[in-house]
Amino acid sequence: MIKENEKKEFIIKNVRTALLNKNTVKTIVHDGMRSSAISMADDPSVVFVENVIRLKGNILYSTTEEEIRMQLERILDKHPNLGAYCSSGALTQFFNSLGVAKIQSYSSEPGNDIGIIPCESIIANNASVLISSGQGDLIFPKVLVLFAFTSQAVSSWRDAVARLKNQYMDKLPDKIIELNLFNPRFESVYILLTED
């Protein structure tokens, strides 16, 4: 358990370092982990963050519920004239419990609003995300916020599909989309990445 906690703390530290040093993204190996051959390049969540940064994407990282609330409020403050909707009722309730009451569940298709969609997987090798109708309605507004956990990081599309099959067993969701974070259909795309 201690080694697992050390690895997790090391990954959190290096994700934060990558985000702070956006101009100089590099892979770092922790001295204490050299002997066990664990490098940051082995962790898909760090590779994902590095690739999003390299592509100049909008990624916001949090490790606590308070940080999630602050990141959401920053996004909402950048777009004060837009309503905020979430495709998942459970996730909407979670955000509301954090004190972000501006976020509502989709009641109809929003027009030029902020939409929050939970991710199924984040794909490290090309900085894309896998979303599906299994997490809620897939309605794409003007500003998109993709909510993901570091545990959802996988190396490739093949790994993302395998993870999806494992999660949903025999009944895959009707809609499965690999979303490029730089799709011109959106005015802005944010990744809200949370440590779990």
Secondary structure, DSSP 8 states (H G I E B T S, - for coil): -HHHHHHHHHHHHHHHHHHHTTTS------GGGTTTT--GGG-HHHHHHHHHHHTT-EEEEESSHHHHHHHHHHHHHHSTTS-EEES-HHHHHHHHHTT-TTEEE-SS--SS-EEEEE-SEEETTTTEEEEEGGGS-----SEEEEEEEGGGEESSHHHHHHHHHHHHTT---S-EEEEETT-TT-SEEEEEEE--
